[in-house]
Amino acid sequence: LTYAWIFNEYPSFVRQDSRRFVSQETGNLYIAKVETSDVGNYTCVVTNTVTNSKVLGPPTPLVLRNDGVMGEYEPKIEVQFPETVPSAKGTTVKLECFALGK
């Protein structure tokens, strides 16, 4: 399976950059330092790479709060690494680690 996200309408896919990341482990979309341009509807697209079939989830709206209150939670590191990660010499290994909180 591969995961991607549509921003507002097809074919406007979320491009990964220094603020946006799509986990290929969980399918989650992470956006750091949300900006006004991020406001809109996000739809997850899951693709079966064997059959090339796609399934779209329901749109999820992202809205900015205008009351000036941020959701606060304690800082934490989200790591879900297995105890060992076997890999062949010369291959690329990507480990996902996220720092969350305020």
Secondary structure as UniProt FT lines:
FT   STRAND          2..7
FT   TURN            10..11
FT   STRAND          20..22
FT   TURN            24..26
FT   STRAND          29..31
FT   HELIX           36..38
FT   STRAND          40..48
FT   TURN            49..52
FT   STRAND          53..56
FT   STRAND          60..62
FT   STRAND          76..79
FT   TURN            89..90
FT   STRAND          97..100
//
